[in-house]
Amino acid sequence: MSHQAHTPHAAQPPRAPRRPWYFVPLDMLRGFLIGCAELVPGVSGGTIALVTGIYDELIGSASHVISAAKKLVVGPDRISGMMTELRRTQWMLIIPVLIGMATAVLTVAGVMKDFVAAYPEHSRGLFFGLVFVSILVPLRMLPARRPGQHRITGILLFILAAAAAFIMVGFAGSGSAASPSLIVIFLAAAVAICALVIPGVSGSFFLLAVGLYTTTLTAVSERDLGYIAIFALGAIFGLASFVSLLRYLLTHRRRATLLVMAGLMFGSLRALWPWQSEGTPDASGETHGVGDLILPTAPIAGPVLLALAGAALVLTLILVEARYSPVDHDEELDIEHKPAS
């Protein structure tokens, strides 16, 4: 009898911490904001996930879902291994966030494209304020330096990442490509979706660089299901290939990874400076991408006020998250490394 009573307890796999049900509306709003960010060149959905305090949990849960799929396919213990990983997943976070993101993409794509095109200085001003203050988020998450970790190494990582982002942003060119091939759509989605999990790297800017930004937003707003399906398959492939690596880095190289993220966010501010010369014209004469940075010219008040409003919003979110968040990010990341009790 004692053996029968003990065995189920010993075999019970670790579960994800229970998430209160009343977080569902808030998590849907977070997902909506992440989806909106993914539609905006220069703003990363990963940045919004960081600022709203769910970044580590999203990466951890995505990693468990991917691990479940892999175990189902290659084993060992296909069914039990898959169920173990699925039990570790924060479904009460993942599902509301996905619903919010889908709602944003399906409802805001056309509006966001028009806002960015019609009010470029104002939209960039707002996003500049949002992203600039958001750099505080990964810096606040830095663990203490261990013996052998030198401050100068962290500074160099930040500078190199910022320089890389600054240079990459400059490659954003035409926003529209006529009749792209299915393989191009698939591969572009696989790369662009990685911005969802890398703060400071904008998937929309990558789509601009390869000429698929306007094409993709048009497909979404016009419900081009064929294009959307190929793009979604590429996005799933990209996430499955990258999330596990990022989770490993956040678990085992957390300080260096967060410093690189902060540097990427800082470098990406080049794309969001409100006053720029016109970008690269496409075949129709419409301009896209990042122009040369210039001194402030009219309009000035609107972009500055929106930048201050964006900065104030992020600061408020940071203070609220710091005050009320019950989650210990380091413990959340390391849950699967702890022995089962």
Buried (B, 14 or more C-beta within 10 A) or exposed (E): EEEEEEEEEEEEBBEBBEBEEEBBEBBBBBBBBBBBBBBBBBBBBBBBBBBBBBBBBBBBBBBBBBBBBBBBEEEEEEEEBBBBBBBBBBBBBBBBBBBBBEBBBBBBBBEBBEBBBEBBBBBBBBBBBBBBBBBBBBEEBBEEEEEEEEEEBBEEBBBBBBEBBBEBBBEBBBBBBEEBEBEBBBBBBBBBBBBBBBBBBBBBBBBBBBBBBBBBBBBBBEEBEEBBEBBBBBBBBBBBEBBBEBBEBBBEEBBBBBBBBBBBBBBBBBBBBBBBEEBBEBEEEBBBBBBEEEEEEEBEEBBBBBBEBBBEBBBEBBEEBEEEEEBEBEEBBEBBEEEEE
